[in-house]
Amino acid sequence: MKADAKVVDFAILGTPQTKRNGFKVLGHFTLLLRPMRIEGCSLVVAPNGRFVVWTPDPNIKVAQWAKAEIAETARLAYVETQKRVAV
């Protein structure tokens, strides 16, 4: 299955925030995942180096099969945003 997800309004943090558990928050974005619009999501690097997405509310769940794909979509949006900011 393929997740029909878009990442918009990506905001990069000047300095990544490191949480007590070793996760690093790189930025925040809005996730368009039909039929939902989830604002306040975060792109995070786990201690093992994997990119993960945190939603703003623990009650908002992303399907297990879609998590890796959405994290990759968010990572690509992060890279594109970095390119625009560096110009």
PDB file of N, CA, C and O in Angstrom:
ATOM      1  N   MET A   1       0.834  -1.180   0.000  1.00  0.00           N
ATOM      2  CA  MET A   1       0.000   0.000   0.000  1.00  0.00           C
ATOM      3  C   MET A   1       0.878   1.242   0.000  1.00  0.00           C
ATOM      4  O   MET A   1       2.000   1.221   0.507  1.00  0.00           O
ATOM      5  N   LYS A   2       0.359   2.322  -0.572  1.00  0.00           N
ATOM      6  CA  LYS A   2       1.111   3.563  -0.633  1.00  0.00           C
ATOM      7  C   LYS A   2       0.327   4.645   0.099  1.00  0.00           C
ATOM      8  O   LYS A   2      -0.877   4.803  -0.105  1.00  0.00           O
ATOM      9  N   ALA A   3       1.014   5.377   0.943  1.00  0.00           N
ATOM     10  CA  ALA A   3       0.372   6.466   1.685  1.00  0.00           C
ATOM     11  C   ALA A   3       0.276   7.680   0.778  1.00  0.00           C
ATOM     12  O   ALA A   3       1.266   8.076   0.162  1.00  0.00           O
ATOM     13  N   ASP A   4      -0.894   8.268   0.690  1.00  0.00           N
ATOM     14  CA  ASP A   4      -1.086   9.482  -0.097  1.00  0.00           C
ATOM     15  C   ASP A   4      -0.853  10.662   0.838  1.00  0.00           C
ATOM     16  O   ASP A   4      -1.802  11.288   1.310  1.00  0.00           O
ATOM     17  N   ALA A   5       0.413  10.960   1.100  1.00  0.00           N
ATOM     18  CA  ALA A   5       0.770  11.982   2.087  1.00  0.00           C
ATOM     19  C   ALA A   5       1.600  13.077   1.452  1.00  0.00           C
ATOM     20  O   ALA A   5       2.417  12.824   0.567  1.00  0.00           O
ATOM     21  N   LYS A   6       1.382  14.301   1.917  1.00  0.00           N
ATOM     22  CA  LYS A   6       2.195  15.443   1.514  1.00  0.00           C
ATOM     23  C   LYS A   6       2.659  16.162   2.765  1.00  0.00           C
ATOM     24  O   LYS A   6       1.939  16.248   3.760  1.00  0.00           O
ATOM     25  N   VAL A   7       3.880  16.676   2.694  1.00  0.00           N
ATOM     26  CA  VAL A   7       4.434  17.472   3.788  1.00  0.00           C
ATOM     27  C   VAL A   7       4.500  18.908   3.298  1.00  0.00           C
ATOM     28  O   VAL A   7       5.106  19.186   2.264  1.00  0.00           O
ATOM     29  N   VAL A   8       3.878  19.821   4.036  1.00  0.00           N
ATOM     30  CA  VAL A   8       3.874  21.240   3.657  1.00  0.00           C
ATOM     31  C   VAL A   8       4.271  22.091   4.860  1.00  0.00           C
ATOM     32  O   VAL A   8       4.279  21.625   5.999  1.00  0.00           O
ATOM     33  N   ASP A   9       4.593  23.330   4.579  1.00  0.00           N
ATOM     34  CA  ASP A   9       4.914  24.314   5.629  1.00  0.00           C
ATOM     35  C   ASP A   9       6.030  23.834   6.554  1.00  0.00           C
ATOM     36  O   ASP A   9       5.912  23.942   7.775  1.00  0.00           O
ATOM     37  N   PHE A  10       7.117  23.302   5.981  1.00  0.00           N
ATOM     38  CA  PHE A  10       8.214  22.784   6.793  1.00  0.00           C
ATOM     39  C   PHE A  10       9.013  23.939   7.371  1.00  0.00           C
ATOM     40  O   PHE A  10       9.440  24.831   6.636  1.00  0.00           O
ATOM     41  N   ALA A  11       9.215  23.929   8.668  1.00  0.00           N
ATOM     42  CA  ALA A  11      10.011  24.948   9.366  1.00  0.00           C
ATOM     43  C   ALA A  11      11.189  24.259  10.043  1.00  0.00           C
ATOM     44  O   ALA A  11      11.012  23.426  10.932  1.00  0.00           O
ATOM     45  N   ILE A  12      12.399  24.622   9.606  1.00  0.00           N
ATOM     46  CA  ILE A  12      13.612  24.037  10.176  1.00  0.00           C
ATOM     47  C   ILE A  12      13.969  24.775  11.457  1.00  0.00           C
ATOM     48  O   ILE A  12      13.885  26.001  11.523  1.00  0.00           O
ATOM     49  N   LEU A  13      14.365  24.026  12.466  1.00  0.00           N
ATOM     50  CA  LEU A  13      14.855  24.643  13.698  1.00  0.00           C
ATOM     51  C   LEU A  13      16.294  25.093  13.468  1.00  0.00           C
ATOM     52  O   LEU A  13      17.065  24.374  12.832  1.00  0.00           O
ATOM     53  N   GLY A  14      16.671  26.262  13.969  1.00  0.00           N
ATOM     54  CA  GLY A  14      18.040  26.758  13.815  1.00  0.00           C
ATOM     55  C   GLY A  14      19.052  25.770  14.359  1.00  0.00           C
ATOM     56  O   GLY A  14      20.064  25.490  13.716  1.00  0.00           O
ATOM     57  N   THR A  15      18.788  25.256  15.516  1.00  0.00           N
ATOM     58  CA  THR A  15      19.611  24.220  16.136  1.00  0.00           C
ATOM     59  C   THR A  15      18.683  23.076  16.523  1.00  0.00           C
ATOM     60  O   THR A  15      17.688  23.300  17.213  1.00  0.00           O
ATOM     61  N   PRO A  16      18.991  21.849  16.089  1.00  0.00           N
ATOM     62  CA  PRO A  16      18.117  20.730  16.470  1.00  0.00           C
ATOM     63  C   PRO A  16      17.982  20.624  17.990  1.00  0.00           C
ATOM     64  O   PRO A  16      18.951  20.795  18.729  1.00  0.00           O
ATOM     65  N   GLN A  17      16.766  20.339  18.434  1.00  0.00           N
ATOM     66  CA  GLN A  17      16.507  20.167  19.863  1.00  0.00           C
ATOM     67  C   GLN A  17      16.755  18.706  20.232  1.00  0.00           C
ATOM     68  O   GLN A  17      16.148  17.807  19.650  1.00  0.00           O
ATOM     69  N   THR A  18      17.637  18.469  21.188  1.00  0.00           N
ATOM     70  CA  THR A  18      17.896  17.106  21.646  1.00  0.00           C
ATOM     71  C   THR A  18      17.083  16.858  22.909  1.00  0.00           C
ATOM     72  O   THR A  18      17.201  17.583  23.897  1.00  0.00           O
ATOM     73  N   LYS A  19      16.266  15.828  22.855  1.00  0.00           N
ATOM     74  CA  LYS A  19      15.428  15.461  23.998  1.00  0.00           C
ATOM     75  C   LYS A  19      16.217  14.555  24.943  1.00  0.00           C
ATOM     76  O   LYS A  19      17.255  14.010  24.567  1.00  0.00           O
ATOM     77  N   ARG A  20      15.726  14.402  26.153  1.00  0.00           N
ATOM     78  CA  ARG A  20      16.408  13.574  27.157  1.00  0.00           C
ATOM     79  C   ARG A  20      16.628  12.137  26.694  1.00  0.00           C
ATOM     80  O   ARG A  20      17.609  11.499  27.073  1.00  0.00           O
ATOM     81  N   ASN A  21      15.724  11.641  25.884  1.00  0.00           N
ATOM     82  CA  ASN A  21      15.821  10.252  25.435  1.00  0.00           C
ATOM     83  C   ASN A  21      16.739  10.084  24.225  1.00  0.00           C
ATOM     84  O   ASN A  21      16.832   8.989  23.670  1.00  0.00           O
ATOM     85  N   GLY A  22      17.424  11.166  23.805  1.00  0.00           N
ATOM     86  CA  GLY A  22      18.377  11.086  22.706  1.00  0.00           C
ATOM     87  C   GLY A  22      17.810  11.383  21.334  1.00  0.00           C
ATOM     88  O   GLY A  22      18.556  11.381  20.355  1.00  0.00           O
ATOM     89  N   PHE A  23      16.523  11.637  21.231  1.00  0.00           N
ATOM     90  CA  PHE A  23      15.908  11.983  19.953  1.00  0.00           C
ATOM     91  C   PHE A  23      16.219  13.441  19.622  1.00  0.00           C
ATOM     92  O   PHE A  23      16.233  14.290  20.514  1.00  0.00           O
ATOM     93  N   LYS A  24      16.467  13.738  18.343  1.00  0.00           N
ATOM     94  CA  LYS A  24      16.755  15.108  17.905  1.00  0.00           C
ATOM     95  C   LYS A  24      15.644  15.595  16.991  1.00  0.00           C
ATOM     96  O   LYS A  24      15.373  14.990  15.953  1.00  0.00           O
ATOM     97  N   VAL A  25      15.000  16.694  17.380  1.00  0.00           N
ATOM     98  CA  VAL A  25      13.935  17.288  16.586  1.00  0.00           C
ATOM     99  C   VAL A  25      14.579  18.245  15.585  1.00  0.00           C
ATOM    100  O   VAL A  25      15.261  19.195  15.970  1.00  0.00           O
ATOM    101  N   LEU A  26      14.351  17.980  14.276  1.00  0.00           N
ATOM    102  CA  LEU A  26      14.951  18.800  13.224  1.00  0.00           C
ATOM    103  C   LEU A  26      14.053  19.935  12.766  1.00  0.00           C
ATOM    104  O   LEU A  26      14.541  20.996  12.378  1.00  0.00           O
ATOM    105  N   GLY A  27      12.737  19.721  12.809  1.00  0.00           N
ATOM    106  CA  GLY A  27      11.820  20.754  12.343  1.00  0.00           C
ATOM    107  C   GLY A  27      10.379  20.325  12.512  1.00  0.00           C
ATOM    108  O   GLY A  27      10.081  19.219  12.962  1.00  0.00           O
ATOM    109  N   HIS A  28       9.486  21.240  12.136  1.00  0.00           N
ATOM    110  CA  HIS A  28       8.050  21.011  12.280  1.00  0.00           C
ATOM    111  C   HIS A  28       7.372  21.232  10.936  1.00  0.00           C
ATOM    112  O   HIS A  28       7.861  21.991  10.100  1.00  0.00           O
ATOM    113  N   PHE A  29       6.241  20.560  10.736  1.00  0.00           N
ATOM    114  CA  PHE A  29       5.546  20.649   9.454  1.00  0.00           C
ATOM    115  C   PHE A  29       4.080  20.272   9.611  1.00  0.00           C
ATOM    116  O   PHE A  29       3.636  19.816  10.665  1.00  0.00           O
ATOM    117  N   THR A  30       3.346  20.480   8.523  1.00  0.00           N
ATOM    118  CA  THR A  30       1.954  20.051   8.439  1.00  0.00           C
ATOM    119  C   THR A  30       1.913  18.832   7.532  1.00  0.00           C
ATOM    120  O   THR A  30       2.508  18.831   6.454  1.00  0.00           O
ATOM    121  N   LEU A  31       1.218  17.808   7.966  1.00  0.00           N
ATOM    122  CA  LEU A  31       1.081  16.577   7.194  1.00  0.00           C
ATOM    123  C   LEU A  31      -0.323  16.521   6.607  1.00  0.00           C
ATOM    124  O   LEU A  31      -1.318  16.547   7.333  1.00  0.00           O
ATOM    125  N   LEU A  32      -0.385  16.445   5.283  1.00  0.00           N
ATOM    126  CA  LEU A  32      -1.664  16.266   4.600  1.00  0.00           C
ATOM    127  C   LEU A  32      -1.779  14.784   4.281  1.00  0.00           C
ATOM    128  O   LEU A  32      -1.086  14.269   3.404  1.00  0.00           O
ATOM    129  N   LEU A  33      -2.644  14.121   4.990  1.00  0.00           N
ATOM    130  CA  LEU A  33      -2.829  12.676   4.860  1.00  0.00           C
ATOM    131  C   LEU A  33      -4.326  12.451   4.735  1.00  0.00           C
ATOM    132  O   LEU A  33      -5.063  12.465   5.720  1.00  0.00           O
ATOM    133  N   ARG A  34      -4.751  12.245   3.505  1.00  0.00           N
ATOM    134  CA  ARG A  34      -6.187  12.200   3.228  1.00  0.00           C
ATOM    135  C   ARG A  34      -6.933  11.355   4.237  1.00  0.00           C
ATOM    136  O   ARG A  34      -6.489  10.247   4.535  1.00  0.00           O
ATOM    137  N   PRO A  35      -8.017  11.811   4.762  1.00  0.00           N
ATOM    138  CA  PRO A  35      -8.673  13.108   4.606  1.00  0.00           C
ATOM    139  C   PRO A  35      -8.263  14.114   5.687  1.00  0.00           C
ATOM    140  O   PRO A  35      -8.986  15.080   5.931  1.00  0.00           O
ATOM    141  N   MET A  36      -7.134  13.904   6.325  1.00  0.00           N
ATOM    142  CA  MET A  36      -6.749  14.739   7.470  1.00  0.00           C
ATOM    143  C   MET A  36      -5.679  15.763   7.117  1.00  0.00           C
ATOM    144  O   MET A  36      -4.906  15.587   6.175  1.00  0.00           O
ATOM    145  N   ARG A  37      -5.656  16.834   7.897  1.00  0.00           N
ATOM    146  CA  ARG A  37      -4.594  17.833   7.874  1.00  0.00           C
ATOM    147  C   ARG A  37      -4.078  17.883   9.313  1.00  0.00           C
ATOM    148  O   ARG A  37      -4.781  18.333  10.217  1.00  0.00           O
ATOM    149  N   ILE A  38      -2.842  17.416   9.517  1.00  0.00           N
ATOM    150  CA  ILE A  38      -2.294  17.331  10.869  1.00  0.00           C
ATOM    151  C   ILE A  38      -1.198  18.380  11.005  1.00  0.00           C
ATOM    152  O   ILE A  38      -0.113  18.227  10.444  1.00  0.00           O
ATOM    153  N   GLU A  39      -1.478  19.435  11.745  1.00  0.00           N
ATOM    154  CA  GLU A  39      -0.512  20.514  11.950  1.00  0.00           C
ATOM    155  C   GLU A  39       0.323  20.228  13.190  1.00  0.00           C
ATOM    156  O   GLU A  39      -0.151  19.591  14.131  1.00  0.00           O
ATOM    157  N   GLY A  40       1.567  20.698  13.189  1.00  0.00           N
ATOM    158  CA  GLY A  40       2.422  20.553  14.361  1.00  0.00           C
ATOM    159  C   GLY A  40       3.177  19.237  14.438  1.00  0.00           C
ATOM    160  O   GLY A  40       3.628  18.848  15.515  1.00  0.00           O
ATOM    161  N   CYS A  41       3.324  18.540  13.306  1.00  0.00           N
ATOM    162  CA  CYS A  41       4.124  17.308  13.295  1.00  0.00           C
ATOM    163  C   CYS A  41       5.604  17.669  13.372  1.00  0.00           C
ATOM    164  O   CYS A  41       5.986  18.791  13.041  1.00  0.00           O
ATOM    165  N   SER A  42       6.429  16.735  13.801  1.00  0.00           N
ATOM    166  CA  SER A  42       7.873  16.966  13.923  1.00  0.00           C
ATOM    167  C   SER A  42       8.644  15.872  13.199  1.00  0.00           C
ATOM    168  O   SER A  42       8.273  14.699  13.242  1.00  0.00           O
ATOM    169  N   LEU A  43       9.735  16.278  12.526  1.00  0.00           N
ATOM    170  CA  LEU A  43      10.672  15.312  11.965  1.00  0.00           C
ATOM    171  C   LEU A  43      11.767  15.124  12.997  1.00  0.00           C
ATOM    172  O   LEU A  43      12.387  16.088  13.445  1.00  0.00           O
ATOM    173  N   VAL A  44      11.997  13.874  13.370  1.00  0.00           N
ATOM    174  CA  VAL A  44      12.893  13.552  14.474  1.00  0.00           C
ATOM    175  C   VAL A  44      13.882  12.474  14.027  1.00  0.00           C
ATOM    176  O   VAL A  44      13.534  11.569  13.268  1.00  0.00           O
ATOM    177  N   VAL A  45      15.119  12.588  14.512  1.00  0.00           N
ATOM    178  CA  VAL A  45      16.110  11.534  14.293  1.00  0.00           C
ATOM    179  C   VAL A  45      16.227  10.742  15.592  1.00  0.00           C
ATOM    180  O   VAL A  45      16.541  11.289  16.650  1.00  0.00           O
ATOM    181  N   ALA A  46      15.965   9.444  15.484  1.00  0.00           N
ATOM    182  CA  ALA A  46      16.051   8.560  16.650  1.00  0.00           C
ATOM    183  C   ALA A  46      17.514   8.302  16.996  1.00  0.00           C
ATOM    184  O   ALA A  46      18.386   8.509  16.152  1.00  0.00           O
ATOM    185  N   PRO A  47      17.802   7.856  18.211  1.00  0.00           N
ATOM    186  CA  PRO A  47      19.183   7.557  18.599  1.00  0.00           C
ATOM    187  C   PRO A  47      19.879   6.552  17.669  1.00  0.00           C
ATOM    188  O   PRO A  47      21.105   6.556  17.562  1.00  0.00           O
ATOM    189  N   ASN A  48      19.101   5.693  16.996  1.00  0.00           N
ATOM    190  CA  ASN A  48      19.686   4.713  16.076  1.00  0.00           C
ATOM    191  C   ASN A  48      19.901   5.280  14.670  1.00  0.00           C
ATOM    192  O   ASN A  48      20.342   4.561  13.773  1.00  0.00           O
ATOM    193  N   GLY A  49      19.586   6.585  14.472  1.00  0.00           N
ATOM    194  CA  GLY A  49      19.803   7.235  13.181  1.00  0.00           C
ATOM    195  C   GLY A  49      18.618   7.214  12.237  1.00  0.00           C
ATOM    196  O   GLY A  49      18.675   7.822  11.168  1.00  0.00           O
ATOM    197  N   ARG A  50      17.548   6.530  12.603  1.00  0.00           N
ATOM    198  CA  ARG A  50      16.359   6.479  11.743  1.00  0.00           C
ATOM    199  C   ARG A  50      15.547   7.755  11.884  1.00  0.00           C
ATOM    200  O   ARG A  50      15.463   8.335  12.966  1.00  0.00           O
ATOM    201  N   PHE A  51      14.947   8.188  10.773  1.00  0.00           N
ATOM    202  CA  PHE A  51      14.047   9.331  10.789  1.00  0.00           C
ATOM    203  C   PHE A  51      12.660   8.835  11.156  1.00  0.00           C
ATOM    204  O   PHE A  51      12.188   7.825  10.634  1.00  0.00           O
ATOM    205  N   VAL A  52      12.013   9.561  12.066  1.00  0.00           N
ATOM    206  CA  VAL A  52      10.655   9.230  12.482  1.00  0.00           C
ATOM    207  C   VAL A  52       9.837  10.512  12.522  1.00  0.00           C
ATOM    208  O   VAL A  52      10.377  11.617  12.576  1.00  0.00           O
ATOM    209  N   VAL A  53       8.528  10.335  12.494  1.00  0.00           N
ATOM    210  CA  VAL A  53       7.606  11.470  12.559  1.00  0.00           C
ATOM    211  C   VAL A  53       6.842  11.394  13.866  1.00  0.00           C
ATOM    212  O   VAL A  53       6.281  10.358  14.220  1.00  0.00           O
ATOM    213  N   TRP A  54       6.833  12.511  14.574  1.00  0.00           N
ATOM    214  CA  TRP A  54       6.016  12.622  15.779  1.00  0.00           C
ATOM    215  C   TRP A  54       4.806  13.480  15.443  1.00  0.00           C
ATOM    216  O   TRP A  54       4.936  14.530  14.815  1.00  0.00           O
ATOM    217  N   THR A  55       3.626  13.027  15.866  1.00  0.00           N
ATOM    218  CA  THR A  55       2.419  13.824  15.696  1.00  0.00           C
ATOM    219  C   THR A  55       2.211  14.654  16.962  1.00  0.00           C
ATOM    220  O   THR A  55       2.733  14.309  18.022  1.00  0.00           O
ATOM    221  N   PRO A  56       1.447  15.750  16.857  1.00  0.00           N
ATOM    222  CA  PRO A  56       1.313  16.644  18.006  1.00  0.00           C
ATOM    223  C   PRO A  56       0.497  16.078  19.165  1.00  0.00           C
ATOM    224  O   PRO A  56       0.556  16.606  20.275  1.00  0.00           O
ATOM    225  N   ASP A  57      -0.250  15.028  18.924  1.00  0.00           N
ATOM    226  CA  ASP A  57      -1.102  14.456  19.960  1.00  0.00           C
ATOM    227  C   ASP A  57      -0.922  12.936  19.946  1.00  0.00           C
ATOM    228  O   ASP A  57      -0.980  12.324  18.879  1.00  0.00           O
ATOM    229  N   PRO A  58      -0.707  12.324  21.098  1.00  0.00           N
ATOM    230  CA  PRO A  58      -0.506  10.868  21.112  1.00  0.00           C
ATOM    231  C   PRO A  58      -1.716  10.079  20.613  1.00  0.00           C
ATOM    232  O   PRO A  58      -1.588   8.901  20.279  1.00  0.00           O
ATOM    233  N   ASN A  59      -2.881  10.713  20.557  1.00  0.00           N
ATOM    234  CA  ASN A  59      -4.076  10.041  20.052  1.00  0.00           C
ATOM    235  C   ASN A  59      -4.112   9.984  18.532  1.00  0.00           C
ATOM    236  O   ASN A  59      -4.895   9.225  17.961  1.00  0.00           O
ATOM    237  N   ILE A  60      -3.270  10.779  17.868  1.00  0.00           N
ATOM    238  CA  ILE A  60      -3.201  10.757  16.405  1.00  0.00           C
ATOM    239  C   ILE A  60      -2.166   9.712  16.018  1.00  0.00           C
ATOM    240  O   ILE A  60      -0.979   9.862  16.307  1.00  0.00           O
ATOM    241  N   LYS A  61      -2.616   8.678  15.378  1.00  0.00           N
ATOM    242  CA  LYS A  61      -1.741   7.562  15.012  1.00  0.00           C
ATOM    243  C   LYS A  61      -1.608   7.489  13.490  1.00  0.00           C
ATOM    244  O   LYS A  61      -2.571   7.729  12.760  1.00  0.00           O
ATOM    245  N   VAL A  62      -0.413   7.159  13.026  1.00  0.00           N
ATOM    246  CA  VAL A  62      -0.173   6.890  11.614  1.00  0.00           C
ATOM    247  C   VAL A  62      -0.067   5.378  11.482  1.00  0.00           C
ATOM    248  O   VAL A  62       0.579   4.721  12.298  1.00  0.00           O
ATOM    249  N   ALA A  63      -0.702   4.829  10.454  1.00  0.00           N
ATOM    250  CA  ALA A  63      -0.682   3.380  10.255  1.00  0.00           C
ATOM    251  C   ALA A  63       0.751   2.864  10.191  1.00  0.00           C
ATOM    252  O   ALA A  63       1.629   3.502   9.611  1.00  0.00           O
ATOM    253  N   GLN A  64       0.968   1.714  10.788  1.00  0.00           N
ATOM    254  CA  GLN A  64       2.310   1.122  10.854  1.00  0.00           C
ATOM    255  C   GLN A  64       2.938   0.993   9.471  1.00  0.00           C
ATOM    256  O   GLN A  64       4.122   1.283   9.300  1.00  0.00           O
ATOM    257  N   TRP A  65       2.151   0.558   8.476  1.00  0.00           N
ATOM    258  CA  TRP A  65       2.689   0.341   7.137  1.00  0.00           C
ATOM    259  C   TRP A  65       3.103   1.645   6.464  1.00  0.00           C
ATOM    260  O   TRP A  65       3.895   1.614   5.522  1.00  0.00           O
ATOM    261  N   ALA A  66       2.592   2.796   6.921  1.00  0.00           N
ATOM    262  CA  ALA A  66       2.875   4.077   6.275  1.00  0.00           C
ATOM    263  C   ALA A  66       3.965   4.882   6.975  1.00  0.00           C
ATOM    264  O   ALA A  66       4.435   5.878   6.424  1.00  0.00           O
ATOM    265  N   LYS A  67       4.377   4.478   8.169  1.00  0.00           N
ATOM    266  CA  LYS A  67       5.311   5.286   8.963  1.00  0.00           C
ATOM    267  C   LYS A  67       6.624   5.563   8.251  1.00  0.00           C
ATOM    268  O   LYS A  67       7.063   6.713   8.214  1.00  0.00           O
ATOM    269  N   ALA A  68       7.260   4.555   7.690  1.00  0.00           N
ATOM    270  CA  ALA A  68       8.561   4.740   7.031  1.00  0.00           C
ATOM    271  C   ALA A  68       8.434   5.637   5.807  1.00  0.00           C
ATOM    272  O   ALA A  68       9.289   6.489   5.564  1.00  0.00           O
ATOM    273  N   GLU A  69       7.369   5.445   5.039  1.00  0.00           N
ATOM    274  CA  GLU A  69       7.161   6.259   3.836  1.00  0.00           C
ATOM    275  C   GLU A  69       6.936   7.726   4.200  1.00  0.00           C
ATOM    276  O   GLU A  69       7.481   8.614   3.545  1.00  0.00           O
ATOM    277  N   ILE A  70       6.154   7.984   5.216  1.00  0.00           N
ATOM    278  CA  ILE A  70       5.889   9.361   5.633  1.00  0.00           C
ATOM    279  C   ILE A  70       7.150   9.992   6.207  1.00  0.00           C
ATOM    280  O   ILE A  70       7.409  11.171   5.965  1.00  0.00           O
ATOM    281  N   ALA A  71       7.932   9.239   6.954  1.00  0.00           N
ATOM    282  CA  ALA A  71       9.195   9.764   7.481  1.00  0.00           C
ATOM    283  C   ALA A  71      10.138  10.130   6.340  1.00  0.00           C
ATOM    284  O   ALA A  71      10.823  11.150   6.416  1.00  0.00           O
ATOM    285  N   GLU A  72      10.186   9.321   5.290  1.00  0.00           N
ATOM    286  CA  GLU A  72      11.040   9.621   4.135  1.00  0.00           C
ATOM    287  C   GLU A  72      10.530  10.860   3.391  1.00  0.00           C
ATOM    288  O   GLU A  72      11.330  11.683   2.946  1.00  0.00           O
ATOM    289  N   THR A  73       9.223  10.998   3.255  1.00  0.00           N
ATOM    290  CA  THR A  73       8.643  12.185   2.624  1.00  0.00           C
ATOM    291  C   THR A  73       9.008  13.432   3.421  1.00  0.00           C
ATOM    292  O   THR A  73       9.355  14.460   2.838  1.00  0.00           O
ATOM    293  N   ALA A  74       8.933  13.351   4.740  1.00  0.00           N
ATOM    294  CA  ALA A  74       9.290  14.486   5.598  1.00  0.00           C
ATOM    295  C   ALA A  74      10.783  14.786   5.513  1.00  0.00           C
ATOM    296  O   ALA A  74      11.178  15.952   5.516  1.00  0.00           O
ATOM    297  N   ARG A  75      11.616  13.751   5.437  1.00  0.00           N
ATOM    298  CA  ARG A  75      13.065  13.953   5.320  1.00  0.00           C
ATOM    299  C   ARG A  75      13.403  14.673   4.019  1.00  0.00           C
ATOM    300  O   ARG A  75      14.246  15.570   4.008  1.00  0.00           O
ATOM    301  N   LEU A  76      12.754  14.290   2.930  1.00  0.00           N
ATOM    302  CA  LEU A  76      12.985  14.954   1.644  1.00  0.00           C
ATOM    303  C   LEU A  76      12.532  16.413   1.690  1.00  0.00           C
ATOM    304  O   LEU A  76      13.188  17.284   1.117  1.00  0.00           O
ATOM    305  N   ALA A  77      11.418  16.683   2.366  1.00  0.00           N
ATOM    306  CA  ALA A  77      10.956  18.068   2.524  1.00  0.00           C
ATOM    307  C   ALA A  77      11.954  18.866   3.346  1.00  0.00           C
ATOM    308  O   ALA A  77      12.179  20.044   3.069  1.00  0.00           O
ATOM    309  N   TYR A  78      12.550  18.248   4.345  1.00  0.00           N
ATOM    310  CA  TYR A  78      13.579  18.886   5.169  1.00  0.00           C
ATOM    311  C   TYR A  78      14.783  19.262   4.310  1.00  0.00           C
ATOM    312  O   TYR A  78      15.295  20.377   4.408  1.00  0.00           O
ATOM    313  N   VAL A  79      15.235  18.333   3.468  1.00  0.00           N
ATOM    314  CA  VAL A  79      16.386  18.588   2.592  1.00  0.00           C
ATOM    315  C   VAL A  79      16.077  19.722   1.619  1.00  0.00           C
ATOM    316  O   VAL A  79      16.911  20.603   1.410  1.00  0.00           O
ATOM    317  N   GLU A  80      14.893  19.707   1.029  1.00  0.00           N
ATOM    318  CA  GLU A  80      14.508  20.772   0.090  1.00  0.00           C
ATOM    319  C   GLU A  80      14.424  22.126   0.793  1.00  0.00           C
ATOM    320  O   GLU A  80      14.833  23.142   0.231  1.00  0.00           O
ATOM    321  N   THR A  81      13.906  22.145   1.996  1.00  0.00           N
ATOM    322  CA  THR A  81      13.818  23.393   2.758  1.00  0.00           C
ATOM    323  C   THR A  81      15.207  23.901   3.104  1.00  0.00           C
ATOM    324  O   THR A  81      15.454  25.105   3.048  1.00  0.00           O
ATOM    325  N   GLN A  82      16.121  23.002   3.462  1.00  0.00           N
ATOM    326  CA  GLN A  82      17.506  23.403   3.742  1.00  0.00           C
ATOM    327  C   GLN A  82      18.133  24.075   2.525  1.00  0.00           C
ATOM    328  O   GLN A  82      18.842  25.072   2.663  1.00  0.00           O
ATOM    329  N   LYS A  83      17.879  23.537   1.340  1.00  0.00           N
ATOM    330  CA  LYS A  83      18.429  24.112   0.105  1.00  0.00           C
ATOM    331  C   LYS A  83      17.925  25.531  -0.106  1.00  0.00           C
ATOM    332  O   LYS A  83      18.693  26.416  -0.484  1.00  0.00           O
ATOM    333  N   ARG A  84      16.637  25.751   0.136  1.00  0.00           N
ATOM    334  CA  ARG A  84      16.060  27.090  -0.055  1.00  0.00           C
ATOM    335  C   ARG A  84      16.592  28.076   0.964  1.00  0.00           C
ATOM    336  O   ARG A  84      16.830  29.238   0.633  1.00  0.00           O
ATOM    337  N   VAL A  85      16.781  27.636   2.189  1.00  0.00           N
ATOM    338  CA  VAL A  85      17.269  28.518   3.253  1.00  0.00           C
ATOM    339  C   VAL A  85      18.722  28.893   3.011  1.00  0.00           C
ATOM    340  O   VAL A  85      19.132  30.012   3.317  1.00  0.00           O
ATOM    341  N   ALA A  86      19.504  27.969   2.463  1.00  0.00           N
ATOM    342  CA  ALA A  86      20.936  28.198   2.239  1.00  0.00           C
ATOM    343  C   ALA A  86      21.205  29.195   1.121  1.00  0.00           C
ATOM    344  O   ALA A  86      22.309  29.732   1.031  1.00  0.00           O
ATOM    345  N   VAL A  87      20.220  29.452   0.270  1.00  0.00           N
ATOM    346  CA  VAL A  87      20.429  30.359  -0.873  1.00  0.00           C
ATOM    347  C   VAL A  87      20.527  31.785  -0.429  1.00  0.00           C
ATOM    348  O   VAL A  87      20.702  32.679  -1.258  1.00  0.00           O
TER     349      VAL A  87
END
